[in-house]
Amino acid sequence: MSHEPSHLLLPADSAWLALERPENPMTITVMLRVDGLTAPRFREFLKVYWLAWERFRFMPVQRSPGWWWQPDPVFDLKHHLDVVLDRFSPEDLQDWVSARLNQPLAHYRPRWKFWLAPNAEGGAALLLRMHHCYADGLSLLGIFDRLCPPSPQQHPAIYGAAEAPELSRWTNAAKAWLEQLMASDLQSAGTVAAAQSEAPETSGSQQAGRWLDRAAHKGLKLVHELSEFLIEPEDTPSDLKRPLLGRRQCRWSEPVALSRFRAVARATNVTINDVLLSCVAAAVRTRLGIEDEALADTVLHAAVPVDIRARLPEDLQPEPGALGNYFGTVFVPLPVDGESPLERLYRIKHETRRLKKSWQPGLAWGLAASASAIPEPWREPVADVFYRKASTVVSNVPGTPEARYLAGCRISEQMFWVPQAGDIGLGVSIVSYAGQVQFGVVADEAILLDPSGFLTDCLRELEQFPGGEVSPRPEQKSPA
């Protein structure tokens, strides 16, 4: 493998290093249940396929003027894989995964690591922890989609990516994009002037009026969106807004058929995502420590990551299979004062429709990317723009509709947890995969000592909706 010289991280990647806090590390956690996966088989998989992405041999190093990708001169795969032979029960496995979430990644090596428990009850458990500066959740999903085909006999066909300096290309593309936007306005003005000299006066005046109207509309929309983003009220003080202890617990639910959520969405004329978010809102409501009569004045937001790849100019969009961070954040108000499941559901539908065409994700992405360029004493106000506007992070991870195979072994479940950032101590993950949905939660012990009850409340809310009830099993007929 050819080692590229050290090079600067892109701003959207280094932001996760600049904004990191010791009590809330910026790491993504992935857990897969893989039937029959053994340590020798997985080591070979990592050597051939995983390390085809050269970035996984690099580590972020801080030196003037920022963070740099630097090859690990003594890279060894054994530093990035632990094999645990314990026969974990389902309860023991959840405690073991929680303990790994509290285990820091070494800063003197590439910041990712796998743990494999091949003897766990119900199938081998594979755990990955990776610092967010390497990739966002969708980038990781893209990697697993490429490396995990839908057939055990099929080998990955296209995979891997060279690690090369991208900052100059990225900044040049961003500069060209801004210049193009300005030039298009000037060109439009020139076109209007030419039309006025060649066409009848009324036609030119109408075209000029339309152009000015469009320009004013865009300018007003940008100002409005930015002001809305910055003046969004902070969340009401609650039991979810406490100083963090830096110790986290995670739990995940049993798989639930995706068809149940689809039936609710169809019966209530909403989207499946609306149903999922409403389930989270119901579980959050009971953990605020706020009396029912005071809920009417409660403000509470969920920070929801949104992919912005398709919204970027073509020159700024990442190559297929490339790693990196290309998502913004929307702050969705949660109707915790709603008196019934249907009221909460329809109010969430209203909020998600309102934010669907918002520029908020792009603005959030740009503000976050600026963090690494801001002097350290000034970063706190920028961080507060994000952290004080939400009490929980809710990530919706869309997996493949069919089961996938890793190293020829079937993946029966997959779960993702994303970091919460700043003073947010509660994260909820919703993962769809192979026709089933699972809820996962990770929480600082100051916020939730035992997160399993939160998952129970999410699923209980689902049962309150039309079509969300658990279908009764068909009665067994006794033999004649």
C-alpha positions in Angstrom: 0.0 0.0 0.0 1.3 3.5 -0.8 1.4 5.8 2.2 0.1 9.3 1.2 1.9 12.1 3.0 0.1 13.7 6.0 -2.7 16.1 5.0 -5.3 18.2 6.7 -8.8 16.9 7.6 -11.8 18.4 5.9 -13.5 20.9 8.1 -16.6 18.7 8.5 -14.4 15.9 9.8 -12.2 17.8 12.1 -15.2 19.5 13.7 -15.9 16.3 15.7 -12.4 16.5 17.2 -12.6 20.2 17.9 -16.0 19.9 19.7 -15.2 16.7 21.7 -15.5 16.6 25.4 -14.0 14.0 27.7 -17.3 13.1 29.3 -19.0 12.7 25.9 -16.7 11.3 23.3 -17.6 11.6 19.6 -17.7 8.0 18.7 -20.1 5.9 16.6 -20.9 2.4 17.8 -22.1 -0.4 15.5 -23.3 -3.8 16.8 -24.0 -6.7 14.5 -25.3 -10.2 15.4 -23.6 -12.5 12.8 -24.5 -16.2 12.9 -21.5 -18.4 12.9 -18.8 -15.8 12.6 -15.4 -17.0 13.9 -12.3 -15.1 14.7 -10.1 -16.5 11.9 -12.8 -15.8 9.3 -13.2 -12.2 10.5 -9.5 -11.5 10.7 -9.2 -12.5 7.0 -12.2 -10.3 6.2 -10.6 -7.3 7.8 -7.2 -7.8 6.1 -8.7 -8.2 2.6 -11.8 -5.9 2.6 -11.9 -3.5 5.6 -8.3 -2.3 5.2 -8.9 -1.6 1.5 -10.1 1.8 2.8 -6.7 3.4 3.4 -8.1 5.9 5.9 -8.4 3.1 8.5 -4.6 3.0 8.6 -4.5 6.7 9.4 -4.9 8.6 12.7 -5.8 12.2 13.3 -3.0 14.2 14.8 -3.3 17.8 16.0 -0.6 20.2 14.9 -0.5 23.7 13.5 -2.7 24.8 11.8 -5.2 22.1 12.6 -5.9 18.3 12.5 -3.9 16.2 10.1 -4.4 12.6 8.8 -1.1 10.8 9.4 -0.3 7.1 8.6 0.3 4.9 11.6 3.9 3.9 11.1 3.5 0.7 13.3 0.0 -0.2 12.2 -1.0 -3.8 13.3 -4.4 -5.3 13.0 -4.1 -7.0 16.4 -4.4 -3.5 18.0 -7.9 -3.1 16.5 -9.5 -6.5 17.2 -10.3 -8.1 20.6 -11.8 -11.6 20.7 -13.9 -12.4 23.8 -14.8 -16.1 24.3 -17.5 -15.6 27.0 -20.9 -17.2 26.4 -22.8 -14.0 27.0 -26.5 -14.3 27.8 -28.7 -11.5 26.2 -28.6 -9.6 29.5 -24.9 -10.0 30.0 -24.3 -9.0 26.4 -26.0 -5.6 26.9 -23.9 -5.0 30.0 -20.7 -5.9 28.1 -21.5 -3.6 25.2 -22.2 -0.8 27.7 -18.8 -1.3 29.2 -17.1 -1.1 25.8 -18.9 2.2 25.2 -17.1 3.6 28.3 -13.7 2.3 27.1 -11.7 5.1 25.5 -10.0 4.6 22.1 -6.3 5.0 22.0 -5.2 8.5 20.6 -1.8 7.2 19.4 -3.4 4.7 16.9 -6.2 5.0 14.3 -9.3 5.6 16.4 -11.4 2.5 15.6 -11.7 -1.0 17.1 -13.7 -4.2 16.7 -14.7 -6.6 19.5 -15.9 -10.1 18.5 -17.8 -12.4 20.9 -18.3 -15.6 18.8 -19.9 -17.6 21.6 -22.6 -15.2 22.6 -26.1 -16.8 22.9 -28.2 -16.2 19.8 -25.2 -15.8 17.5 -21.8 -14.1 17.4 -21.8 -10.4 18.5 -19.6 -8.0 16.6 -19.0 -4.6 18.0 -17.3 -1.6 16.3 -16.4 1.7 17.8 -15.1 4.5 15.6 -14.4 8.2 16.1 -16.9 10.4 14.1 -14.0 12.1 12.3 -13.6 9.1 10.1 -17.1 8.9 8.8 -20.8 9.5 9.5 -23.4 6.8 9.9 -24.4 6.8 6.3 -20.7 6.4 5.2 -20.4 3.4 7.4 -23.7 2.0 6.1 -22.3 2.4 2.6 -19.2 0.4 3.6 -21.2 -2.4 5.1 -23.5 -2.5 2.1 -20.5 -2.9 -0.2 -18.8 -5.5 2.0 -21.9 -7.5 3.0 -23.6 -9.0 -0.1 -27.2 -10.4 -0.1 -25.9 -14.0 -0.7 -23.4 -16.1 1.3 -21.8 -17.3 -2.0 -21.3 -13.7 -3.3 -18.1 -11.8 -2.7 -17.8 -8.0 -2.5 -17.3 -6.7 -6.0 -16.4 -3.0 -5.5 -14.8 -1.8 -2.3 -12.1 0.3 -0.8 -10.8 3.8 -1.4 -7.4 5.5 -1.4 -6.7 8.2 1.1 -5.6 11.4 -0.6 -5.5 15.1 0.2 -9.0 16.6 -0.4 -8.9 20.0 1.3 -7.6 22.0 -1.6 -10.1 20.4 -4.0 -12.9 20.8 -1.5 -12.1 24.5 -0.8 -11.7 25.3 -4.5 -15.0 23.7 -5.3 -16.7 25.6 -2.4 -15.2 28.9 -3.7 -16.3 28.1 -7.3 -19.8 27.3 -6.1 -20.1 30.6 -4.2 -18.7 32.5 -7.2 -21.1 30.7 -9.5 -24.0 31.7 -7.3 -22.9 35.4 -7.4 -22.2 35.2 -11.2 -25.6 33.7 -11.9 -27.2 36.7 -10.2 -25.1 39.1 -12.3 -25.7 37.1 -15.4 -29.4 37.1 -14.8 -29.3 40.9 -14.4 -27.3 41.2 -17.7 -29.8 39.0 -19.4 -32.6 41.1 -18.2 -30.9 44.3 -19.4 -30.2 42.7 -22.8 -33.9 41.6 -23.1 -35.0 45.1 -22.2 -33.0 46.6 -25.1 -34.2 44.1 -27.7 -37.7 43.2 -26.5 -40.7 45.5 -25.9 -40.4 47.6 -22.7 -43.3 45.8 -20.9 -41.7 42.4 -21.5 -38.3 43.5 -20.2 -39.9 45.1 -17.2 -41.8 42.0 -16.4 -38.6 39.8 -16.7 -36.7 42.3 -14.5 -39.5 42.2 -12.0 -39.5 38.4 -11.9 -35.8 38.2 -11.4 -35.8 40.8 -8.6 -38.6 39.0 -7.0 -36.7 35.6 -7.1 -33.5 37.2 -5.8 -35.4 39.0 -2.9 -37.2 35.7 -2.1 -34.0 33.8 -1.8 -32.3 36.4 0.2 -35.3 36.7 2.6 -35.5 32.9 2.9 -31.8 32.7 3.8 -32.1 35.4 6.4 -35.3 33.9 7.8 -33.9 30.4 8.0 -30.7 31.6 9.7 -32.6 33.7 12.2 -35.0 30.9 12.9 -32.1 28.6 13.5 -30.2 31.0 15.8 -33.2 32.2 17.9 -34.8 28.8 18.3 -35.6 28.7 22.1 -33.6 26.5 24.4 -35.2 23.4 25.9 -37.0 23.7 29.2 -34.9 22.6 32.2 -35.7 19.0 33.0 -34.3 15.8 34.3 -32.8 15.3 30.8 -30.6 18.5 31.2 -28.2 17.6 34.0 -24.4 17.7 34.3 -23.1 14.5 32.8 -21.1 11.9 34.7 -19.3 10.5 31.6 -20.5 6.9 32.3 -23.0 5.5 29.8 -25.4 2.6 29.5 -26.9 1.2 26.3 -29.8 -1.1 25.6 -31.6 -2.3 22.5 -35.1 -3.8 21.9 -36.1 -7.0 20.3 -36.8 -6.7 16.6 -40.3 -5.5 15.6 -41.8 -6.2 12.2 -41.6 -3.1 10.0 -45.1 -4.0 8.8 -46.6 -2.9 12.1 -45.2 0.7 11.6 -46.3 0.6 8.0 -49.8 -0.3 9.0 -50.0 2.6 11.5 -48.7 5.0 8.9 -51.2 3.8 6.4 -54.1 4.0 8.8 -53.3 7.5 10.0 -52.0 9.0 6.7 -48.5 9.8 8.1 -45.0 8.5 7.3 -43.3 5.7 9.1 -40.7 8.1 10.4 -43.5 10.2 12.0 -44.7 7.0 13.8 -41.2 6.2 15.0 -40.5 9.8 16.3 -43.9 9.8 18.0 -42.9 6.6 19.9 -39.7 8.4 21.1 -41.7 11.5 22.2 -43.9 9.4 24.4 -41.0 7.7 26.1 -39.2 11.1 26.6 -42.4 12.6 28.1 -42.3 10.4 31.2 -38.7 11.1 31.9 -38.7 14.9 32.0 -39.6 15.1 35.7 -42.2 17.8 34.9 -45.8 17.7 36.2 -48.6 17.2 33.7 -50.0 20.7 34.2 -46.6 22.3 33.5 -46.1 20.3 30.2 -48.1 22.8 28.2 -45.3 25.4 28.6 -42.5 22.8 28.0 -40.1 23.3 25.1 -38.2 20.1 24.0 -36.4 19.3 20.8 -34.8 16.3 19.3 -31.7 16.8 17.2 -32.2 14.6 14.1 -29.3 14.1 11.7 -30.2 14.6 8.0 -28.1 13.5 5.0 -27.2 16.6 2.8 -25.2 14.8 0.1 -27.9 15.4 -2.5 -28.2 19.0 -1.6 -24.5 19.8 -2.2 -23.1 21.0 -5.5 -21.8 18.2 -7.7 -18.1 19.1 -7.1 -18.6 19.0 -3.3 -20.4 15.6 -3.3 -18.3 12.7 -2.1 -17.3 9.9 -4.4 -19.2 6.6 -4.0 -17.6 4.6 -1.2 -15.7 7.6 0.2 -15.6 8.2 4.0 -16.5 11.5 5.6 -19.2 13.6 7.3 -22.0 15.0 5.1 -25.0 15.5 7.3 -26.7 18.4 9.0 -29.1 18.6 11.9 -32.7 19.6 12.2 -34.2 20.4 15.6 -37.6 18.8 15.7 -40.0 20.0 18.5 -41.4 17.1 20.4 -45.1 17.5 21.5 -44.5 16.1 25.0 -47.7 18.0 26.2 -49.9 16.0 23.8 -52.7 14.3 25.7 -53.1 11.3 23.4 -50.9 9.2 21.0 -52.8 10.5 18.0 -52.4 14.1 19.0 -48.7 13.7 19.4 -48.5 11.8 16.1 -50.2 14.5 14.0 -48.3 17.3 15.7 -45.1 15.6 14.8 -46.3 15.2 11.2 -46.9 19.0 11.1 -43.3 19.7 12.4 -41.6 17.2 10.0 -43.5 18.7 7.0 -42.5 22.2 8.1 -38.8 21.2 8.3 -38.8 19.1 5.1 -37.8 21.9 2.9 -35.8 23.8 5.5 -32.2 24.9 4.9 -31.5 24.1 8.5 -29.4 21.0 7.9 -27.1 22.8 5.5 -26.7 25.7 7.9 -26.0 23.4 10.8 -23.4 21.5 8.7 -21.7 24.7 7.8 -21.7 26.0 11.4 -20.3 22.7 12.7 -17.6 22.7 10.0 -16.4 26.1 11.1 -15.6 24.8 14.6 -12.1 23.7 13.9 -11.2 27.1 12.4 -12.4 29.0 15.5 -9.9 29.7 18.4 -10.6 27.3 21.2 -11.9 29.9 23.7 -14.6 30.9 21.2 -15.8 27.4 20.4 -18.1 27.2 23.4 -20.6 29.8 22.1 -20.7 28.0 18.7 -21.2 24.6 20.4 -24.0 26.1 22.5 -25.9 26.9 19.3 -26.4 23.2 18.9 -26.2 21.7 22.3 -28.7 23.9 24.1 -31.4 23.5 21.5 -32.0 19.8 22.1 -32.3 17.3 25.0 -31.9 14.2 23.0 -30.4 13.0 19.7 -32.6 10.7 17.5 -31.0 9.0 14.6 -32.9 7.0 12.0 -30.7 4.4 10.3 -32.2 2.9 7.1 -30.7 -0.5 6.5 -31.1 -2.9 3.6 -34.6 -4.5 3.1 -33.0 -7.9 2.7 -30.6 -9.8 5.0 -26.9 -9.4 4.3 -23.9 -11.7 4.8 -20.5 -10.8 6.4 -17.7 -13.1 5.4 -20.4 -15.6 4.3 -22.3 -15.5 7.7 -25.8 -14.1 7.9 -26.3 -10.8 9.8 -29.5 -11.3 11.9 -29.5 -7.9 13.6 -27.7 -4.6 13.4 -27.7 -1.6 15.7 -26.1 1.8 15.6 -25.5 4.4 18.3 -24.4 7.9 17.4 -22.7 10.4 19.8 -24.8 12.9 21.7 -22.3 15.8 21.8 -22.0 18.6 24.4 -24.4 18.4 27.3 -26.9 16.1 25.6 -26.9 12.8 27.5 -29.6 10.8 25.8 -29.4 9.2 22.3 -32.1 7.1 20.6 -31.3 5.0 17.6 -34.0 3.6 15.2 -32.6 0.9 12.9 -34.5 -0.8 10.1 -33.0 -3.9 8.6 -34.4 -7.0 6.7 -38.0 -6.1 7.3 -37.6 -5.4 11.0 -37.1 -2.4 13.3 -35.2 -2.1 16.5 -34.9 0.8 19.0 -31.7 1.4 20.8 -30.8 3.9 23.5 -27.6 5.1 25.0 -27.7 7.4 28.0 -25.4 9.0 30.6 -26.0 7.6 34.0 -27.0 11.1 35.2 -29.9 11.0 32.8 -31.0 7.4 32.8 -29.6 4.8 35.1 -31.4 1.9 33.4 -32.5 2.7 29.8 -34.4 -0.5 29.2 -37.6 1.1 30.5 -37.3 3.8 27.8 -37.5 1.1 25.1 -40.5 -0.5 26.7 -42.3 2.9 26.6 -41.4 3.3 22.9 -43.0 0.0 22.0 -46.0 0.6 24.3 -46.8 3.8 22.4 -46.8 1.8 19.1 -49.5 -0.5 20.5 -51.8 2.6 21.1 -52.0 3.4 17.4 -54.6 2.0 15.0 -52.9 -1.0 13.3 -50.0 -1.0 15.8 -51.4 -3.8 18.0 -49.5 -7.1 18.2 -51.4 -9.5 15.9 -52.7 -12.5 17.8 -51.2 -15.8 17.0 -53.5 -18.2 15.1 -55.1 -20.7 17.4 -53.7 -24.2 17.1 -56.4 -26.7 16.2 -56.3 -29.9 18.1 -56.0 -33.0 16.0 -59.2 -34.8 15.3 
